[in-house]
Amino acid sequence: MPNIQVSRWLVESCPKVLEQKIISAVAYREMKGSISDMELCQIFGETVWKSGDNYHTHAVSLHINEEEKRCRVIPRLSIA
């Protein structure tokens, strides 16, 4: 899974199948300054929940490092 650069953020290990959703979420957050849980659910098309600085879907966990502007994607289930 490749790393992608979105604005000032480095997204590590981004599955191709989620790339556009993650780009949309990061770009929205950069543009508006924040993103709500409801907006994330709309972008991902499924339930997204927050745990500390991290976000989770049924497929992946997104580990956020605000200081370094890094987001690491960790699969929770097998995604093609």
ZIDARA-V329167 format. One record per helix or strand. SS is the DSSP state (~ for helix, > for strand). FROM is the first residue (numbers start at 0). LEN is the number of residues. Records with the same first field share a line. If there is no record, write none. Layout:
SS=FROM-LEN ; FROM-LEN
This chain:
>=1-5 ; 8-6 ; 48-3 ; 53-3 ; 59-6 ; 69-6
~=15-17 ; 36-8
